[in-house]
Amino acid sequence: MKSHAAYTGKYDVDRAQTPDGIKITVHVDASSNQALVGTNRVFFARIDSDKLTVKSPAIVVPTTGLTSVVQLEFVKAD
């Protein structure tokens, strides 16, 4: 891995369904990157059958100008 970020904090869930899923906002209390402390991290979660998808909003990377989205898919194994 070229980089990582670990953080913890309380979260809020907006149960209104969006095209990307349910909005989850984490209020960062502690982090391996001090720049994240005091910020809010937003993710969207969606469940389809036996698959959970967690997706970040699209952001523009300042150093490259490219758009970045992180998407994780978890599938229930038998």
All heavy atoms as a GROMACS GRO file, in nm:
protein
  590
    1MET      N    1   0.082  -0.117   0.000
    1MET     CA    2   0.000   0.000   0.000
    1MET      C    3   0.087   0.124   0.000
    1MET      O    4   0.180   0.134   0.076
    1MET     CB    5  -0.088  -0.001   0.126
    1MET     CG    6  -0.229  -0.024   0.095
    1MET     SD    7  -0.347  -0.033   0.231
    1MET     CE    8  -0.268   0.012   0.376
    2LYS      N    9   0.051   0.219  -0.081
    2LYS     CA   10   0.126   0.345  -0.085
    2LYS      C   11   0.084   0.437   0.030
    2LYS      O   12   0.161   0.520   0.073
    2LYS     CB   13   0.102   0.415  -0.218
    2LYS     CG   14   0.164   0.342  -0.335
    2LYS     CD   15   0.142   0.418  -0.463
    2LYS     CE   16   0.201   0.343  -0.579
    2LYS     NZ   17   0.181   0.415  -0.704
    3SER      N   18  -0.039   0.424   0.075
    3SER     CA   19  -0.087   0.508   0.185
    3SER      C   20  -0.204   0.439   0.253
    3SER      O   21  -0.258   0.340   0.204
    3SER     CB   22  -0.130   0.645   0.134
    3SER     OG   23  -0.244   0.632   0.053
    4HIS      N   24  -0.243   0.492   0.368
    4HIS     CA   25  -0.360   0.440   0.438
    4HIS      C   26  -0.413   0.548   0.531
    4HIS      O   27  -0.345   0.647   0.558
    4HIS     CB   28  -0.325   0.315   0.519
    4HIS     CG   29  -0.255   0.348   0.648
    4HIS    ND1   30  -0.123   0.382   0.653
    4HIS    CD2   31  -0.302   0.356   0.774
    4HIS    CE1   32  -0.090   0.408   0.778
    4HIS    NE2   33  -0.196   0.394   0.855
    5ALA      N   34  -0.533   0.528   0.579
    5ALA     CA   35  -0.592   0.616   0.680
    5ALA      C   36  -0.679   0.529   0.769
    5ALA      O   37  -0.760   0.450   0.720
    5ALA     CB   38  -0.674   0.726   0.616
    6ALA      N   39  -0.661   0.542   0.899
    6ALA     CA   40  -0.744   0.472   0.995
    6ALA      C   41  -0.804   0.576   1.087
    6ALA      O   42  -0.736   0.671   1.127
    6ALA     CB   43  -0.660   0.373   1.075
    7TYR      N   44  -0.934   0.563   1.117
    7TYR     CA   45  -0.998   0.661   1.203
    7TYR      C   46  -1.115   0.597   1.276
    7TYR      O   47  -1.161   0.488   1.240
    7TYR     CB   48  -1.044   0.783   1.125
    7TYR     CG   49  -1.128   0.753   1.004
    7TYR    CD1   50  -1.265   0.736   1.014
    7TYR    CD2   51  -1.069   0.742   0.878
    7TYR    CE1   52  -1.342   0.707   0.903
    7TYR    CE2   53  -1.146   0.714   0.767
    7TYR     CZ   54  -1.282   0.697   0.780
    7TYR     OH   55  -1.357   0.669   0.670
    8THR      N   56  -1.162   0.667   1.380
    8THR     CA   57  -1.276   0.621   1.458
    8THR      C   58  -1.359   0.741   1.500
    8THR      O   59  -1.308   0.853   1.505
    8THR     CB   60  -1.231   0.541   1.582
    8THR    OG1   61  -1.346   0.488   1.649
    8THR    CG2   62  -1.151   0.626   1.677
    9GLY      N   63  -1.484   0.717   1.528
    9GLY     CA   64  -1.573   0.823   1.573
    9GLY      C   65  -1.718   0.779   1.567
    9GLY      O   66  -1.751   0.672   1.515
   10LYS      N   67  -1.805   0.861   1.620
   10LYS     CA   68  -1.948   0.833   1.615
   10LYS      C   69  -1.998   0.857   1.472
   10LYS      O   70  -1.935   0.928   1.395
   10LYS     CB   71  -2.022   0.923   1.712
   10LYS     CG   72  -1.989   0.891   1.856
   10LYS     CD   73  -2.071   0.975   1.950
   10LYS     CE   74  -2.035   0.936   2.093
   10LYS     NZ   75  -2.119   1.007   2.190
   11TYR      N   76  -2.110   0.796   1.440
   11TYR     CA   77  -2.162   0.810   1.305
   11TYR      C   78  -2.313   0.835   1.305
   11TYR      O   79  -2.382   0.804   1.402
   11TYR     CB   80  -2.130   0.687   1.220
   11TYR     CG   81  -2.192   0.559   1.272
   11TYR    CD1   82  -2.317   0.519   1.227
   11TYR    CD2   83  -2.127   0.480   1.365
   11TYR    CE1   84  -2.375   0.403   1.274
   11TYR    CE2   85  -2.184   0.363   1.413
   11TYR     CZ   86  -2.308   0.325   1.368
   11TYR     OH   87  -2.366   0.210   1.414
   12ASP      N   88  -2.362   0.895   1.199
   12ASP     CA   89  -2.504   0.917   1.175
   12ASP      C   90  -2.543   0.845   1.047
   12ASP      O   91  -2.463   0.838   0.953
   12ASP     CB   92  -2.535   1.066   1.156
   12ASP     CG   93  -2.508   1.148   1.281
   12ASP    OD1   94  -2.545   1.103   1.390
   12ASP    OD2   95  -2.449   1.257   1.267
   13VAL      N   96  -2.666   0.793   1.046
   13VAL     CA   97  -2.717   0.725   0.927
   13VAL      C   98  -2.841   0.799   0.878
   13VAL      O   99  -2.935   0.821   0.955
   13VAL     CB  100  -2.752   0.578   0.958
   13VAL    CG1  101  -2.813   0.510   0.836
   13VAL    CG2  102  -2.630   0.503   1.007
   14ASP      N  103  -2.841   0.839   0.752
   14ASP     CA  104  -2.957   0.900   0.688
   14ASP      C  105  -3.025   0.788   0.610
   14ASP      O  106  -2.974   0.744   0.507
   14ASP     CB  107  -2.915   1.014   0.596
   14ASP     CG  108  -3.032   1.083   0.529
   14ASP    OD1  109  -3.147   1.032   0.537
   14ASP    OD2  110  -3.010   1.188   0.466
   15ARG      N  111  -3.136   0.741   0.660
   15ARG     CA  112  -3.201   0.623   0.602
   15ARG      C  113  -3.268   0.648   0.467
   15ARG      O  114  -3.317   0.556   0.403
   15ARG     CB  115  -3.299   0.564   0.700
   15ARG     CG  116  -3.230   0.516   0.826
   15ARG     CD  117  -3.324   0.441   0.917
   15ARG     NE  118  -3.264   0.411   1.044
   15ARG     CZ  119  -3.182   0.310   1.067
   15ARG    NH1  120  -3.149   0.230   0.970
   15ARG    NH2  121  -3.132   0.290   1.187
   16ALA      N  122  -3.271   0.774   0.422
   16ALA     CA  123  -3.329   0.804   0.291
   16ALA      C  124  -3.244   0.737   0.183
   16ALA      O  125  -3.122   0.749   0.181
   16ALA     CB  126  -3.333   0.955   0.269
   17GLN      N  127  -3.309   0.665   0.096
   17GLN     CA  128  -3.239   0.591  -0.010
   17GLN      C  129  -3.196   0.688  -0.121
   17GLN      O  130  -3.274   0.769  -0.167
   17GLN     CB  131  -3.335   0.486  -0.065
   17GLN     CG  132  -3.278   0.366  -0.132
   17GLN     CD  133  -3.170   0.291  -0.058
   17GLN    OE1  134  -3.056   0.301  -0.098
   17GLN    NE2  135  -3.202   0.216   0.044
   18THR      N  136  -3.069   0.682  -0.159
   18THR     CA  137  -3.017   0.760  -0.271
   18THR      C  138  -2.978   0.661  -0.381
   18THR      O  139  -2.974   0.540  -0.356
   18THR     CB  140  -2.893   0.842  -0.231
   18THR    OG1  141  -2.784   0.752  -0.209
   18THR    CG2  142  -2.918   0.924  -0.105
   19PRO      N  143  -2.945   0.706  -0.501
   19PRO     CA  144  -2.900   0.613  -0.605
   19PRO      C  145  -2.776   0.532  -0.563
   19PRO      O  146  -2.757   0.419  -0.607
   19PRO     CB  147  -2.868   0.703  -0.725
   19PRO     CG  148  -2.953   0.823  -0.703
   19PRO     CD  149  -2.960   0.842  -0.553
   20ASP      N  150  -2.692   0.590  -0.474
   20ASP     CA  151  -2.573   0.520  -0.428
   20ASP      C  152  -2.597   0.438  -0.303
   20ASP      O  153  -2.511   0.362  -0.261
   20ASP     CB  154  -2.460   0.620  -0.401
   20ASP     CG  155  -2.404   0.679  -0.529
   20ASP    OD1  156  -2.395   0.605  -0.629
   20ASP    OD2  157  -2.370   0.798  -0.529
   21GLY      N  158  -2.711   0.453  -0.238
   21GLY     CA  159  -2.743   0.377  -0.117
   21GLY      C  160  -2.774   0.469   0.000
   21GLY      O  161  -2.804   0.587  -0.018
   22ILE      N  162  -2.766   0.415   0.119
   22ILE     CA  163  -2.792   0.489   0.242
   22ILE      C  164  -2.668   0.567   0.281
   22ILE      O  165  -2.556   0.514   0.282
   22ILE     CB  166  -2.832   0.391   0.355
   22ILE    CG1  167  -2.963   0.321   0.320
   22ILE    CG2  168  -2.843   0.464   0.488
   22ILE    CD1  169  -2.998   0.208   0.413
   23LYS      N  170  -2.685   0.695   0.316
   23LYS     CA  171  -2.571   0.782   0.350
   23LYS      C  172  -2.530   0.761   0.496
   23LYS      O  173  -2.612   0.769   0.587
   23LYS     CB  174  -2.610   0.928   0.328
   23LYS     CG  175  -2.498   1.026   0.357
   23LYS     CD  176  -2.547   1.168   0.331
   23LYS     CE  177  -2.442   1.270   0.368
   23LYS     NZ  178  -2.493   1.407   0.347
   24ILE      N  179  -2.400   0.736   0.517
   24ILE     CA  180  -2.342   0.720   0.650
   24ILE      C  181  -2.234   0.827   0.666
   24ILE      O  182  -2.145   0.838   0.583
   24ILE     CB  183  -2.280   0.580   0.669
   24ILE    CG1  184  -2.387   0.472   0.649
   24ILE    CG2  185  -2.213   0.569   0.806
   24ILE    CD1  186  -2.333   0.332   0.641
   25THR      N  187  -2.244   0.906   0.774
   25THR     CA  188  -2.145   1.010   0.801
   25THR      C  189  -2.072   0.976   0.929
   25THR      O  190  -2.134   0.962   1.035
   25THR     CB  191  -2.213   1.148   0.815
   25THR    OG1  192  -2.288   1.175   0.697
   25THR    CG2  193  -2.109   1.257   0.836
   26VAL      N  194  -1.940   0.960   0.922
   26VAL     CA  195  -1.856   0.933   1.039
   26VAL      C  196  -1.795   1.065   1.084
   26VAL      O  197  -1.733   1.136   1.005
   26VAL     CB  198  -1.744   0.832   1.006
   26VAL    CG1  199  -1.659   0.806   1.129
   26VAL    CG2  200  -1.802   0.703   0.951
   27HIS      N  201  -1.812   1.100   1.214
   27HIS     CA  202  -1.755   1.221   1.273
   27HIS      C  203  -1.624   1.179   1.339
   27HIS      O  204  -1.624   1.118   1.445
   27HIS     CB  205  -1.852   1.282   1.374
   27HIS     CG  206  -1.990   1.301   1.317
   27HIS    ND1  207  -2.020   1.401   1.226
   27HIS    CD2  208  -2.104   1.231   1.334
   27HIS    CE1  209  -2.147   1.392   1.193
   27HIS    NE2  210  -2.201   1.289   1.256
   28VAL      N  211  -1.512   1.209   1.275
   28VAL     CA  212  -1.380   1.157   1.314
   28VAL      C  213  -1.333   1.220   1.445
   28VAL      O  214  -1.318   1.342   1.455
   28VAL     CB  215  -1.276   1.179   1.203
   28VAL    CG1  216  -1.141   1.125   1.245
   28VAL    CG2  217  -1.323   1.115   1.073
   29ASP      N  218  -1.311   1.134   1.548
   29ASP     CA  219  -1.258   1.176   1.678
   29ASP      C  220  -1.108   1.153   1.689
   29ASP      O  221  -1.037   1.230   1.751
   29ASP     CB  222  -1.325   1.097   1.791
   29ASP     CG  223  -1.473   1.130   1.805
   29ASP    OD1  224  -1.513   1.243   1.774
   29ASP    OD2  225  -1.548   1.041   1.849
   30ALA      N  226  -1.061   1.043   1.630
   30ALA     CA  227  -0.918   1.008   1.636
   30ALA      C  228  -0.880   0.944   1.502
   30ALA      O  229  -0.961   0.875   1.441
   30ALA     CB  230  -0.891   0.911   1.749
   31SER      N  231  -0.756   0.969   1.459
   31SER     CA  232  -0.713   0.919   1.329
   31SER      C  233  -0.562   0.902   1.324
   31SER      O  234  -0.489   0.972   1.394
   31SER     CB  235  -0.757   1.016   1.219
   31SER     OG  236  -0.706   0.978   1.094
   32SER      N  237  -0.517   0.811   1.238
   32SER     CA  238  -0.373   0.796   1.214
   32SER      C  239  -0.319   0.917   1.137
   32SER      O  240  -0.200   0.944   1.137
   32SER     CB  241  -0.344   0.668   1.136
   32SER     OG  242  -0.410   0.671   1.010
   33ASN      N  243  -0.408   0.991   1.071
   33ASN     CA  244  -0.373   1.113   1.000
   33ASN      C  245  -0.442   1.229   1.072
   33ASN      O  246  -0.564   1.243   1.065
   33ASN     CB  247  -0.419   1.104   0.855
   33ASN     CG  248  -0.388   1.229   0.775
   33ASN    OD1  249  -0.358   1.334   0.830
   33ASN    ND2  250  -0.395   1.216   0.644
   34GLN      N  251  -0.367   1.312   1.142
   34GLN     CA  252  -0.424   1.419   1.222
   34GLN      C  253  -0.508   1.518   1.141
   34GLN      O  254  -0.594   1.586   1.194
   34GLN     CB  255  -0.314   1.493   1.298
   34GLN     CG  256  -0.254   1.410   1.411
   34GLN     CD  257  -0.360   1.368   1.512
   34GLN    OE1  258  -0.434   1.448   1.565
   34GLN    NE2  259  -0.367   1.238   1.536
   35ALA      N  260  -0.486   1.524   1.011
   35ALA     CA  261  -0.565   1.614   0.927
   35ALA      C  262  -0.712   1.571   0.920
   35ALA      O  263  -0.799   1.652   0.887
   35ALA     CB  264  -0.506   1.620   0.786
   36LEU      N  265  -0.742   1.445   0.952
   36LEU     CA  266  -0.879   1.395   0.946
   36LEU      C  267  -0.957   1.420   1.075
   36LEU      O  268  -1.080   1.418   1.074
   36LEU     CB  269  -0.881   1.245   0.916
   36LEU     CG  270  -0.825   1.204   0.780
   36LEU    CD1  271  -0.831   1.052   0.765
   36LEU    CD2  272  -0.900   1.271   0.668
   37VAL      N  273  -0.887   1.445   1.186
   37VAL     CA  274  -0.954   1.466   1.315
   37VAL      C  275  -1.043   1.590   1.306
   37VAL      O  276  -1.001   1.696   1.259
   37VAL     CB  277  -0.852   1.481   1.429
   37VAL    CG1  278  -0.920   1.515   1.561
   37VAL    CG2  279  -0.770   1.353   1.445
   38GLY      N  280  -1.169   1.574   1.350
   38GLY     CA  281  -1.264   1.684   1.345
   38GLY      C  282  -1.339   1.697   1.213
   38GLY      O  283  -1.423   1.785   1.198
   39THR      N  284  -1.309   1.610   1.118
   39THR     CA  285  -1.378   1.616   0.988
   39THR      C  286  -1.491   1.511   0.985
   39THR      O  287  -1.503   1.428   1.076
   39THR     CB  288  -1.282   1.588   0.870
   39THR    OG1  289  -1.235   1.454   0.879
   39THR    CG2  290  -1.166   1.685   0.871
   40ASN      N  291  -1.571   1.516   0.881
   40ASN     CA  292  -1.676   1.417   0.859
   40ASN      C  293  -1.641   1.337   0.734
   40ASN      O  294  -1.607   1.394   0.631
   40ASN     CB  295  -1.812   1.484   0.839
   40ASN     CG  296  -1.858   1.553   0.965
   40ASN    OD1  297  -1.834   1.506   1.075
   40ASN    ND2  298  -1.926   1.665   0.950
   41ARG      N  299  -1.647   1.205   0.744
   41ARG     CA  300  -1.622   1.116   0.632
   41ARG      C  301  -1.755   1.057   0.589
   41ARG      O  302  -1.828   1.002   0.671
   41ARG     CB  303  -1.524   1.004   0.670
   41ARG     CG  304  -1.397   1.050   0.742
   41ARG     CD  305  -1.315   1.144   0.662
   41ARG     NE  306  -1.260   1.075   0.548
   41ARG     CZ  307  -1.199   1.134   0.448
   41ARG    NH1  308  -1.184   1.264   0.448
   41ARG    NH2  309  -1.152   1.065   0.348
   42VAL      N  310  -1.790   1.069   0.462
   42VAL     CA  311  -1.920   1.024   0.412
   42VAL      C  312  -1.902   0.900   0.326
   42VAL      O  313  -1.809   0.892   0.244
   42VAL     CB  314  -1.988   1.136   0.330
   42VAL    CG1  315  -2.117   1.086   0.268
   42VAL    CG2  316  -2.014   1.257   0.417
   43PHE      N  317  -1.991   0.803   0.346
   43PHE     CA  318  -1.995   0.682   0.265
   43PHE      C  319  -2.140   0.649   0.236
   43PHE      O  320  -2.231   0.693   0.304
   43PHE     CB  321  -1.932   0.563   0.340
   43PHE     CG  322  -1.785   0.581   0.363
   43PHE    CD1  323  -1.739   0.637   0.481
   43PHE    CD2  324  -1.694   0.544   0.267
   43PHE    CE1  325  -1.604   0.655   0.504
   43PHE    CE2  326  -1.558   0.562   0.287
   43PHE     CZ  327  -1.513   0.617   0.406
   44PHE      N  328  -2.160   0.567   0.134
   44PHE     CA  329  -2.293   0.519   0.100
   44PHE      C  330  -2.290   0.367   0.106
   44PHE      O  331  -2.195   0.304   0.061
   44PHE     CB  332  -2.334   0.565  -0.040
   44PHE     CG  333  -2.347   0.714  -0.050
   44PHE    CD1  334  -2.239   0.792  -0.089
   44PHE    CD2  335  -2.466   0.776  -0.016
   44PHE    CE1  336  -2.250   0.930  -0.097
   44PHE    CE2  337  -2.478   0.915  -0.024
   44PHE     CZ  338  -2.370   0.991  -0.063
   45ALA      N  339  -2.394   0.306   0.164
   45ALA     CA  340  -2.402   0.160   0.178
   45ALA      C  341  -2.529   0.110   0.112
   45ALA      O  342  -2.635   0.171   0.123
   45ALA     CB  343  -2.400   0.121   0.324
   46ARG      N  344  -2.516  -0.003   0.044
   46ARG     CA  345  -2.629  -0.064  -0.024
   46ARG      C  346  -2.619  -0.216  -0.010
   46ARG      O  347  -2.510  -0.273  -0.024
   46ARG     CB  348  -2.631  -0.025  -0.172
   46ARG     CG  349  -2.752  -0.076  -0.246
   46ARG     CD  350  -2.759  -0.030  -0.390
   46ARG     NE  351  -2.639  -0.071  -0.463
   46ARG     CZ  352  -2.558   0.013  -0.526
   46ARG    NH1  353  -2.582   0.142  -0.525
   46ARG    NH2  354  -2.454  -0.031  -0.591
   47ILE      N  355  -2.731  -0.281   0.016
   47ILE     CA  356  -2.736  -0.427   0.024
   47ILE      C  357  -2.820  -0.478  -0.092
   47ILE      O  358  -2.934  -0.434  -0.110
   47ILE     CB  359  -2.796  -0.476   0.157
   47ILE    CG1  360  -2.706  -0.432   0.273
   47ILE    CG2  361  -2.815  -0.626   0.157
   47ILE    CD1  362  -2.761  -0.463   0.409
   48ASP      N  363  -2.763  -0.566  -0.171
   48ASP     CA  364  -2.834  -0.634  -0.281
   48ASP      C  365  -2.817  -0.783  -0.261
   48ASP      O  366  -2.706  -0.836  -0.279
   48ASP     CB  367  -2.775  -0.593  -0.417
   48ASP     CG  368  -2.793  -0.445  -0.446
   48ASP    OD1  369  -2.904  -0.394  -0.426
   48ASP    OD2  370  -2.694  -0.381  -0.488
   49SER      N  371  -2.924  -0.849  -0.219
   49SER     CA  372  -2.922  -0.994  -0.196
   49SER      C  373  -2.814  -1.029  -0.094
   49SER      O  374  -2.824  -0.990   0.021
   49SER     CB  375  -2.902  -1.066  -0.329
   49SER     OG  376  -2.908  -1.205  -0.311
   50ASP      N  377  -2.707  -1.097  -0.136
   50ASP     CA  378  -2.601  -1.138  -0.043
   50ASP      C  379  -2.475  -1.052  -0.056
   50ASP      O  380  -2.368  -1.091  -0.015
   50ASP     CB  381  -2.566  -1.285  -0.064
   50ASP     CG  382  -2.514  -1.314  -0.203
   50ASP    OD1  383  -2.520  -1.225  -0.290
   50ASP    OD2  384  -2.467  -1.427  -0.225
   51LYS      N  385  -2.490  -0.929  -0.114
   51LYS     CA  386  -2.375  -0.842  -0.136
   51LYS      C  387  -2.396  -0.707  -0.068
   51LYS      O  388  -2.500  -0.644  -0.083
   51LYS     CB  389  -2.351  -0.822  -0.286
   51LYS     CG  390  -2.232  -0.732  -0.317
   51LYS     CD  391  -2.199  -0.730  -0.465
   51LYS     CE  392  -2.308  -0.666  -0.546
   51LYS     NZ  393  -2.270  -0.647  -0.687
   52LEU      N  394  -2.295  -0.662   0.009
   52LEU     CA  395  -2.292  -0.530   0.070
   52LEU      C  396  -2.192  -0.445  -0.006
   52LEU      O  397  -2.076  -0.484  -0.021
   52LEU     CB  398  -2.252  -0.538   0.217
   52LEU     CG  399  -2.217  -0.406   0.287
   52LEU    CD1  400  -2.339  -0.315   0.295
   52LEU    CD2  401  -2.159  -0.432   0.425
   53THR      N  402  -2.236  -0.330  -0.055
   53THR     CA  403  -2.147  -0.238  -0.127
   53THR      C  404  -2.133  -0.111  -0.044
   53THR      O  405  -2.233  -0.052  -0.002
   53THR     CB  406  -2.204  -0.202  -0.266
   53THR    OG1  407  -2.222  -0.323  -0.340
   53THR    CG2  408  -2.110  -0.110  -0.342
   54VAL      N  409  -2.009  -0.069  -0.020
   54VAL     CA  410  -1.979   0.055   0.050
   54VAL      C  411  -1.900   0.142  -0.047
   54VAL      O  412  -1.799   0.098  -0.102
   54VAL     CB  413  -1.897   0.030   0.179
   54VAL    CG1  414  -1.866   0.160   0.250
   54VAL    CG2  415  -1.971  -0.065   0.271
   55LYS      N  416  -1.947   0.265  -0.068
   55LYS     CA  417  -1.889   0.351  -0.172
   55LYS      C  418  -1.866   0.492  -0.118
   55LYS      O  419  -1.950   0.546  -0.046
   55LYS     CB  420  -1.985   0.356  -0.290
   55LYS     CG  421  -1.941   0.434  -0.409
   55LYS     CD  422  -2.048   0.424  -0.518
   55LYS     CE  423  -2.008   0.502  -0.641
   55LYS     NZ  424  -2.112   0.493  -0.745
   56SER      N  425  -1.752   0.551  -0.152
   56SER     CA  426  -1.725   0.689  -0.114
   56SER      C  427  -1.781   0.782  -0.222
   56SER      O  428  -1.800   0.741  -0.336
   56SER     CB  429  -1.574   0.712  -0.103
   56SER     OG  430  -1.514   0.711  -0.231
   57PRO      N  431  -1.808   0.907  -0.185
   57PRO     CA  432  -1.846   1.003  -0.289
   57PRO      C  433  -1.725   1.030  -0.380
   57PRO      O  434  -1.610   1.011  -0.338
   57PRO     CB  435  -1.882   1.129  -0.213
   57PRO     CG  436  -1.869   1.100  -0.069
   57PRO     CD  437  -1.810   0.965  -0.053
   58ALA      N  438  -1.750   1.073  -0.501
   58ALA     CA  439  -1.641   1.107  -0.593
   58ALA      C  440  -1.572   1.234  -0.546
   58ALA      O  441  -1.636   1.329  -0.501
   58ALA     CB  442  -1.697   1.127  -0.733
   59ILE      N  443  -1.439   1.233  -0.551
   59ILE     CA  444  -1.360   1.352  -0.517
   59ILE      C  445  -1.257   1.375  -0.627
   59ILE      O  446  -1.220   1.283  -0.699
   59ILE     CB  447  -1.287   1.339  -0.382
   59ILE    CG1  448  -1.186   1.223  -0.385
   59ILE    CG2  449  -1.384   1.322  -0.268
   59ILE    CD1  450  -1.087   1.225  -0.271
   60VAL      N  451  -1.213   1.498  -0.640
   60VAL     CA  452  -1.106   1.530  -0.734
   60VAL      C  453  -0.976   1.533  -0.655
   60VAL      O  454  -0.964   1.603  -0.554
   60VAL     CB  455  -1.131   1.667  -0.802
   60VAL    CG1  456  -1.014   1.704  -0.891
   60VAL    CG2  457  -1.260   1.662  -0.882
   61VAL      N  458  -0.878   1.455  -0.701
   61VAL     CA  459  -0.747   1.450  -0.636
   61VAL      C  460  -0.670   1.576  -0.674
   61VAL      O  461  -0.645   1.599  -0.794
   61VAL     CB  462  -0.669   1.323  -0.679
   61VAL    CG1  463  -0.532   1.320  -0.614
   61VAL    CG2  464  -0.750   1.198  -0.646
   62PRO      N  465  -0.634   1.660  -0.575
   62PRO     CA  466  -0.572   1.789  -0.607
   62PRO      C  467  -0.442   1.778  -0.686
   62PRO      O  468  -0.415   1.861  -0.773
   62PRO     CB  469  -0.544   1.850  -0.470
   62PRO     CG  470  -0.632   1.777  -0.375
   62PRO     CD  471  -0.653   1.642  -0.433
   63THR      N  472  -0.362   1.675  -0.660
   63THR     CA  473  -0.231   1.666  -0.726
   63THR      C  474  -0.240   1.621  -0.872
   63THR      O  475  -0.150   1.649  -0.950
   63THR     CB  476  -0.138   1.571  -0.650
   63THR    OG1  477  -0.203   1.444  -0.638
   63THR    CG2  478  -0.105   1.626  -0.512
   64THR      N  479  -0.349   1.550  -0.908
   64THR     CA  480  -0.360   1.497  -1.044
   64THR      C  481  -0.477   1.554  -1.122
   64THR      O  482  -0.478   1.548  -1.245
   64THR     CB  483  -0.375   1.344  -1.042
   64THR    OG1  484  -0.498   1.312  -0.978
   64THR    CG2  485  -0.259   1.277  -0.972
   65GLY      N  486  -0.579   1.604  -1.053
   65GLY     CA  487  -0.699   1.651  -1.120
   65GLY      C  488  -0.793   1.539  -1.160
   65GLY      O  489  -0.899   1.564  -1.218
   66LEU      N  490  -0.756   1.413  -1.128
   66LEU     CA  491  -0.841   1.299  -1.162
   66LEU      C  492  -0.948   1.278  -1.055
   66LEU      O  493  -0.931   1.315  -0.940
   66LEU     CB  494  -0.755   1.173  -1.174
   66LEU     CG  495  -0.648   1.175  -1.283
   66LEU    CD1  496  -0.561   1.050  -1.274
   66LEU    CD2  497  -0.713   1.185  -1.420
   67THR      N  498  -1.058   1.216  -1.094
   67THR     CA  499  -1.166   1.183  -1.001
   67THR      C  500  -1.140   1.046  -0.941
   67THR      O  501  -1.100   0.953  -1.010
   67THR     CB  502  -1.301   1.182  -1.074
   67THR    OG1  503  -1.321   1.312  -1.131
   67THR    CG2  504  -1.415   1.152  -0.980
   68SER      N  505  -1.164   1.035  -0.809
   68SER     CA  506  -1.140   0.910  -0.738
   68SER      C  507  -1.265   0.868  -0.661
   68SER      O  508  -1.330   0.951  -0.598
   68SER     CB  509  -1.023   0.928  -0.639
   68SER     OG  510  -1.006   0.810  -0.562
   69VAL      N  511  -1.299   0.739  -0.670
   69VAL     CA  512  -1.408   0.680  -0.593
   69VAL      C  513  -1.357   0.549  -0.537
   69VAL      O  514  -1.295   0.468  -0.608
   69VAL     CB  515  -1.532   0.651  -0.682
   69VAL    CG1  516  -1.637   0.575  -0.604
   69VAL    CG2  517  -1.589   0.778  -0.739
   70VAL      N  518  -1.382   0.526  -0.406
   70VAL     CA  519  -1.345   0.400  -0.344
   70VAL      C  520  -1.472   0.318  -0.328
   70VAL      O  521  -1.572   0.368  -0.274
   70VAL     CB  522  -1.278   0.421  -0.206
   70VAL    CG1  523  -1.252   0.288  -0.138
   70VAL    CG2  524  -1.151   0.500  -0.222
   71GLN      N  525  -1.472   0.196  -0.378
   71GLN     CA  526  -1.590   0.109  -0.365
   71GLN      C  527  -1.544  -0.028  -0.318
   71GLN      O  528  -1.458  -0.090  -0.378
   71GLN     CB  529  -1.663   0.098  -0.499
   71GLN     CG  530  -1.788   0.013  -0.490
   71GLN     CD  531  -1.872   0.023  -0.615
   71GLN    OE1  532  -1.891   0.132  -0.668
   71GLN    NE2  533  -1.926  -0.088  -0.660
   72LEU      N  534  -1.607  -0.075  -0.210
   72LEU     CA  535  -1.579  -0.208  -0.156
   72LEU      C  536  -1.703  -0.293  -0.168
   72LEU      O  537  -1.814  -0.246  -0.143
   72LEU     CB  538  -1.539  -0.198  -0.008
   72LEU     CG  539  -1.423  -0.107   0.026
   72LEU    CD1  540  -1.412  -0.091   0.176
   72LEU    CD2  541  -1.294  -0.162  -0.032
   73GLU      N  542  -1.685  -0.418  -0.207
   73GLU     CA  543  -1.797  -0.511  -0.214
   73GLU      C  544  -1.767  -0.632  -0.127
   73GLU      O  545  -1.660  -0.690  -0.137
   73GLU     CB  546  -1.823  -0.555  -0.358
   73GLU     CG  547  -1.872  -0.444  -0.446
   73GLU     CD  548  -1.906  -0.490  -0.586
   73GLU    OE1  549  -1.876  -0.605  -0.623
   73GLU    OE2  550  -1.962  -0.409  -0.659
   74PHE      N  551  -1.862  -0.664  -0.040
   74PHE     CA  552  -1.850  -0.779   0.047
   74PHE      C  553  -1.961  -0.877   0.009
   74PHE      O  554  -2.078  -0.839   0.006
   74PHE     CB  555  -1.867  -0.738   0.195
   74PHE     CG  556  -1.767  -0.637   0.240
   74PHE    CD1  557  -1.795  -0.502   0.232
   74PHE    CD2  558  -1.644  -0.676   0.289
   74PHE    CE1  559  -1.702  -0.406   0.273
   74PHE    CE2  560  -1.550  -0.582   0.331
   74PHE     CZ  561  -1.581  -0.449   0.323
   75VAL      N  562  -1.923  -1.001  -0.021
   75VAL     CA  563  -2.020  -1.103  -0.061
   75VAL      C  564  -2.022  -1.214   0.042
   75VAL      O  565  -1.915  -1.262   0.084
   75VAL     CB  566  -1.985  -1.161  -0.201
   75VAL    CG1  567  -2.085  -1.266  -0.241
   75VAL    CG2  568  -1.980  -1.049  -0.303
   76LYS      N  569  -2.142  -1.251   0.085
   76LYS     CA  570  -2.156  -1.357   0.184
   76LYS      C  571  -2.107  -1.489   0.125
   76LYS      O  572  -2.147  -1.528   0.015
   76LYS     CB  573  -2.302  -1.371   0.226
   76LYS     CG  574  -2.323  -1.477   0.330
   76LYS     CD  575  -2.469  -1.485   0.370
   76LYS     CE  576  -2.487  -1.598   0.469
   76LYS     NZ  577  -2.628  -1.616   0.501
   77ALA      N  578  -2.018  -1.554   0.198
   77ALA     CA  579  -1.966  -1.684   0.154
   77ALA      C  580  -2.045  -1.794   0.222
   77ALA      O  581  -2.090  -1.781   0.335
   77ALA     CB  582  -1.818  -1.697   0.190
   78ASP      N  583  -2.061  -1.904   0.153
   78ASP     CA  584  -2.135  -2.017   0.212
   78ASP      C  585  -2.047  -2.099   0.302
   78ASP      O  586  -1.931  -2.108   0.296
   78ASP     CB  587  -2.190  -2.106   0.101
   78ASP     CG  588  -2.299  -2.034   0.024
   78ASP    OD1  589  -2.371  -1.954   0.086
   78ASP    OD2  590  -2.309  -2.058  -0.098
   0.00000   0.00000   0.00000
